[in-house]
């Protein structure tokens, strides 16, 4: 069962059925108050932002906001530190790694050049050298016929 609640115009608290009071101003604006304290403060023209027991004060001054929103975790940054291994110094390891990276890039460039030359020659092929195929590896279906 859903209970229809109203909000106090001064304090911002929920007003459950059977509680609180209403005040209708001469310009026909209706105010709902949870208790006499809120009604008296409204009548004295006090600002709810300045009273620390009101919901408006708590919202403006960010009280209790930690419970509602979960703090975002900061991403942990993994730093890679090179360490020398027994039998090989740090300089030797770095030199070997750089050499391997250079050979990878030159090999990739050569493969790309071969592929480009093969395309220009008209034998459309994939990187592996096999002719183009359909989605599942079989031969491509012919284009649909136009009626």
Protein Blocks (a to p, Z undefined) as FASTA:
>chain_A
ZZdddddfklopacdehiacddddfkopacddfblklmmmmmnopafklpmkbmklmmmn
ogoklmmpccddddddddddddddehiafklmmmmmmmmmmmmmmmmmmmmmmmmmmmmn
opacdfkopacddfkopacddddddZZ
